[in-house]
Amino acid sequence: MTANPATAVAHRGRAARIAAWAWGIVLILCYVLVTVNAVGNLTGMHGIGEALGGGLSRAGWFWLILGIVLPVAALAIALLLGRGRRAGVRLLLLLAGIAVISAFQFEILLLVPQYTYFAA
């Protein structure tokens, strides 16, 4: 008994859609993880600043809030640019957004001195 070619194509199409959805969910969870970490950084640094008796400086608030806003904005931009496109293009846009956010956060970590987060 031979398999129906139309059925095989339908199964491959369904498997591709499931794989695209799974990768999309994984990438969106990466955005969620980055955002949750940024919120944790804000609350943790605020607590450390209060314990030191000075709180956060304006620059500290700026960088920490930017760390929260940037992933949300990048996800929104990636989803808007990917509207109406094929699944592969949408996945690449999500991946590019995560790469930009990761690079930006590493740059903040390396270029912004830690002492500038705290008020005197």
Secondary structure, DSSP 8 states (H G I E B T S, - for coil): ----HHHHHHHHHHHHHHHHHHHHHHHHHHHHHHHHHHHHHHHHHHHHHHHHTS-B-HHHHHHHHHHHHHHHHHHHHHHHHHTTS-HHHHHHHHHHHHHHHHHHHHHHHHHS-GGGGB--
